[in-house]
Amino acid sequence: MSASHPIIAVIGASGAGKTIVKQHFYDLFKANNLAVAIIEGDSFHRYSRKKMLKKQQKHKQLGRSLTHYSHHANNLKQLEQLFQEYSQQGTGKRRFYVHNDVEAERLSKRFNKIIKKGELSPLEDLPTNTKALFYEGLHGGAVDEDQGINVAKLVDFLIGVVPTINLEWKQKITRDVLERGYSREQVIDSITERLPDYIDFIIPQFSRTHLNIQYIPLMDTSNPFADFTGNEKIGDWTNNALVAFSIKDNRIDIEKIKASIKGAKITKEGNIIIDNDKLFQALDVIVKSQLSQISDNFNF
């Protein structure tokens, strides 16, 4: 870790609600004119969408599954090397995974090369003179002893986003149907296939974080696989929820959070619950304090 070149990572499964937390960081960086290198976790997928489908078919023939949650489907060594280089020098290279046609058009212009959805862009240098590296994705807290990889130890501030599992699944189904063009059935199949890798590769990371954010729904999510009516809106379930912060870093002052947030309640040591509409307020208190402690680059 380096106070000169700090690394921040927000991790969680697909549909967990990482985008909401990520947006708070983006707004904070913009408001304070902080140049930050942005890294998308999807950009470390080992295969293009077409190649991944072929690999998955071969694995199924052998009675196994392969999903993007798995370490084996991602270049974690490259992620570790990027974090190492950035923490030491503030430099590195990044690329992008193309999710849809809009991104394909934008990135094709950017790299002056035809890039189709489901493909990875060429590498490019990170912006120069950045104050921090910000990662959002699946594996910012990954450890793989077999491969000798420890990404988590290189992260100065590691945040996990972990809703109750039914809420997470409902959010993923809604987003992937409305934004990414999948059918409800395709998304459910994906959730089912990913479950073993979720248990093996995603969940263990939440024991390595400095802070976990958990959404507790206040509406019925008992059957997240119910027929998709088309009336759902992205964020409906997250907006109707309480938010629990599980704090594992003693540099984060839980009493200060409680005093700052009306209605906040400490439920047990290191755990505090707030109303969802106070999420950004609580993040502001936590993030500004934490970033100011890990690096002189942040002076809020």
C-alpha positions in Angstrom: 0.0 0.0 0.0 1.2 3.5 -0.7 0.0 6.8 0.7 1.3 8.5 -2.5 -0.7 6.2 -4.8 -3.7 4.8 -2.9 -6.0 2.2 -4.2 -9.7 2.1 -3.5 -11.9 -0.9 -4.5 -15.7 -1.5 -4.4 -16.5 -5.2 -4.8 -19.7 -7.3 -5.0 -21.6 -9.7 -7.1 -23.5 -8.7 -10.3 -26.6 -6.8 -9.3 -25.4 -6.1 -5.7 -25.7 -2.3 -6.0 -22.1 -1.4 -6.5 -23.1 1.3 -9.0 -24.8 3.4 -6.3 -21.6 3.4 -4.1 -19.4 4.0 -7.1 -21.4 7.0 -8.1 -20.9 8.5 -4.7 -17.1 8.2 -5.2 -17.3 9.7 -8.7 -19.3 12.7 -7.4 -16.9 13.2 -4.5 -13.9 13.1 -6.9 -15.5 15.5 -9.3 -16.6 18.0 -6.6 -13.1 18.1 -5.3 -11.3 18.2 -8.7 -9.5 15.0 -7.9 -8.0 13.2 -11.0 -8.5 9.4 -10.4 -7.7 6.4 -12.6 -10.8 4.3 -13.1 -10.6 0.6 -13.5 -13.5 -1.6 -14.4 -13.4 -5.2 -13.1 -14.9 -6.6 -16.2 -11.8 -5.5 -18.1 -9.9 -8.4 -16.5 -12.1 -11.1 -18.0 -9.9 -13.7 -19.6 -12.1 -14.3 -22.6 -14.3 -12.4 -25.0 -18.0 -13.3 -24.8 -17.8 -15.6 -27.8 -14.7 -17.5 -26.4 -16.3 -17.6 -22.9 -19.4 -19.4 -24.3 -17.1 -22.0 -26.0 -15.2 -22.5 -22.8 -18.4 -22.9 -20.8 -19.7 -25.6 -23.3 -16.5 -27.6 -22.9 -16.7 -27.4 -19.1 -20.3 -28.5 -19.2 -19.3 -31.6 -21.2 -17.0 -32.4 -18.4 -19.7 -31.9 -15.8 -18.2 -28.6 -14.5 -19.2 -25.0 -14.8 -17.2 -21.9 -15.6 -18.5 -18.4 -14.8 -17.1 -14.9 -14.6 -17.2 -15.2 -10.8 -14.4 -17.8 -11.0 -10.8 -16.9 -10.7 -10.1 -19.1 -13.7 -12.2 -16.9 -16.0 -10.3 -13.7 -15.1 -6.7 -12.5 -15.4 -6.2 -11.9 -11.7 -2.4 -11.9 -12.0 -2.7 -8.9 -14.4 -5.0 -7.2 -11.9 -2.4 -7.8 -9.1 0.4 -6.5 -11.3 -1.6 -3.4 -12.1 -2.2 -2.7 -8.4 1.4 -3.3 -7.6 2.6 -0.9 -10.4 0.2 1.8 -9.5 0.9 1.6 -5.7 4.6 2.0 -6.4 4.7 4.4 -9.4 1.2 5.7 -10.0 1.2 4.2 -13.5 -0.2 1.2 -15.4 -2.4 0.1 -18.3 -6.1 -0.6 -18.6 -8.7 -1.8 -21.1 -12.4 -2.1 -21.3 -14.9 -4.9 -21.7 -17.7 -4.0 -24.1 -21.2 -4.8 -22.8 -23.5 -3.4 -25.5 -23.6 -1.7 -28.9 -23.5 1.8 -27.4 -20.2 1.0 -25.7 -19.0 -0.7 -28.8 -19.5 2.4 -30.9 -17.9 4.7 -28.3 -14.8 2.6 -27.8 -14.4 1.9 -31.5 -14.1 5.6 -32.0 -11.8 6.0 -29.0 -9.3 3.3 -30.2 -9.9 3.9 -34.0 -10.7 0.2 -34.3 -13.9 -1.8 -34.7 -14.7 -3.4 -31.3 -17.9 -5.4 -31.0 -19.9 -6.0 -27.9 -18.6 -8.9 -25.8 -15.0 -8.1 -26.8 -12.1 -6.5 -25.0 -10.6 -3.2 -26.1 -6.8 -2.7 -26.6 -4.7 -1.6 -23.7 -4.1 2.0 -23.0 -2.0 3.9 -20.4 -3.7 5.2 -17.3 -4.1 9.0 -17.1 -1.0 10.7 -15.7 -0.7 12.5 -12.3 -3.8 10.8 -10.7 -4.5 11.0 -7.0 -5.7 7.5 -6.6 -6.8 4.3 -8.5 -10.5 3.4 -8.2 -11.6 -0.2 -9.0 -15.2 -1.5 -9.1 -15.9 -5.1 -9.9 -15.9 -8.7 -8.8 -12.3 -9.4 -7.6 -10.8 -6.4 -5.9 -10.4 -8.4 -2.7 -9.4 -11.7 -4.3 -6.8 -14.1 -2.9 -5.7 -17.3 -4.7 -3.1 -19.2 -2.8 -2.7 -21.8 -5.6 -1.7 -19.1 -8.0 0.2 -17.1 -5.4 -2.1 -14.1 -5.9 -3.2 -11.6 -3.3 -5.0 -8.6 -4.7 -6.6 -7.7 -1.4 -3.4 -6.8 0.4 -2.7 -4.0 -2.2 -6.0 -2.2 -1.6 -6.0 0.7 0.9 -9.7 1.0 1.2 -11.8 -2.1 0.3 -15.6 -1.9 0.4 -18.0 -4.8 0.0 -21.6 -4.3 -1.3 -23.7 -7.2 -0.1 -27.5 -7.1 -0.2 -29.6 -10.0 1.1 -29.4 -12.7 -1.6 -33.0 -12.4 -2.9 -32.6 -8.7 -3.3 -29.3 -9.1 -5.1 -31.0 -11.6 -7.5 -34.0 -9.4 -8.1 -31.8 -6.4 -8.9 -29.7 -8.4 -11.3 -32.7 -9.7 -13.2 -34.2 -6.2 -13.5 -30.9 -4.6 -14.7 -30.0 -7.4 -17.2 -33.5 -7.4 -18.7 -33.9 -3.7 -18.9 -30.4 -2.6 -19.7 -28.5 -5.5 -21.3 -31.1 -7.2 -23.4 -31.2 -10.6 -21.8 -34.4 -12.5 -21.2 -35.6 -13.2 -17.7 -34.9 -16.9 -18.2 -31.4 -16.3 -19.4 -30.6 -14.3 -16.3 -32.1 -16.9 -14.0 -29.9 -19.6 -15.7 -26.9 -17.4 -15.2 -27.6 -16.9 -11.5 -28.1 -20.7 -11.0 -24.9 -21.5 -12.9 -22.8 -18.9 -11.0 -23.9 -20.0 -7.5 -21.0 -22.4 -6.8 -18.5 -19.8 -7.9 -20.3 -17.1 -5.9 -19.7 -19.3 -2.8 -16.1 -20.2 -3.6 -14.8 -16.9 -5.0 -17.1 -13.9 -4.2 -18.2 -14.5 -0.6 -14.7 -15.0 0.9 -13.7 -11.5 -0.2 -16.2 -9.9 2.2 -14.0 -11.2 5.1 -11.1 -9.0 3.9 -12.9 -5.7 3.5 -12.6 -2.6 5.7 -16.3 -1.9 5.3 -19.3 -3.9 4.1 -22.6 -2.3 3.0 -25.7 -4.5 3.2 -29.1 -3.6 1.9 -32.1 -5.0 3.9 -35.3 -4.9 1.8 -38.5 -3.4 3.2 -40.7 -4.9 0.5 -41.4 -8.4 -0.7 -38.4 -10.1 -2.3 -39.4 -13.6 -1.2 -39.6 -14.8 -4.9 -37.0 -12.9 -6.9 -37.7 -15.3 -9.9 -41.3 -14.4 -10.3 -42.5 -13.5 -13.8 -41.0 -10.2 -15.0 -43.9 -7.9 -15.6 -42.1 -5.1 -17.3 -43.2 -2.6 -14.6 -40.1 -3.0 -12.5 -37.6 -0.2 -12.4 -33.9 -0.4 -11.7 -33.3 0.7 -8.1 -36.9 0.0 -6.9 -35.7 -2.6 -4.4 -32.6 -0.8 -3.2 -34.6 2.4 -2.6 -37.0 0.5 -0.4 -34.4 -0.8 2.0 -32.5 -0.2 5.2 -28.7 0.0 4.9 -26.4 -1.8 7.4 -22.8 -0.8 7.6 -20.5 -3.5 9.0 -17.3 -1.7 10.0 -14.1 -3.7 10.4 -11.5 -1.0 10.3 -11.0 0.8 13.6 -10.0 4.0 11.8 -13.7 4.4 11.0 -15.5 6.2 13.9 -18.9 4.5 14.2 -20.0 6.9 17.0 -19.3 9.8 14.6 -21.5 8.2 12.0 -24.3 7.7 14.5 -24.1 11.3 15.7 -24.1 12.6 12.1 -27.1 10.6 10.8 -30.6 11.1 12.2 -32.2 7.8 13.1 -28.9 5.8 12.9 -28.8 2.8 15.2 -25.8 0.8 16.4 -27.1 -2.8 16.6 -23.9 -4.4 17.9 -20.2 -3.6 17.9 -19.1 -2.4 14.5 -22.6 -2.5 13.0 -24.9 0.4 12.3 -28.2 0.7 10.5 -29.5 3.7 8.6 -32.5 4.6 6.3 -31.6 4.2 2.7 -32.2 7.9 2.0 -29.3 8.6 4.4 -26.9 6.4 2.4 -24.9 9.1 0.7 -24.8 11.2 3.9 -23.3 8.3 5.7 -20.9 7.5 2.9 -19.8 11.1 2.9 -18.8 10.9 6.6 -17.1 7.6 6.2 -15.3 8.1 2.9 -13.9 11.6 3.5 -12.6 10.5 6.9 -11.1 7.3 5.6 -9.4 8.7 2.5 -8.0 11.6 4.5 -6.3 9.1 6.8 -4.8 6.8 4.1 -3.3 9.6 1.9 -2.3 13.2 1.9 -3.7 13.3 -1.6 -7.1 13.8 0.0 -7.8 16.9 2.0 -11.6 17.4 2.5 
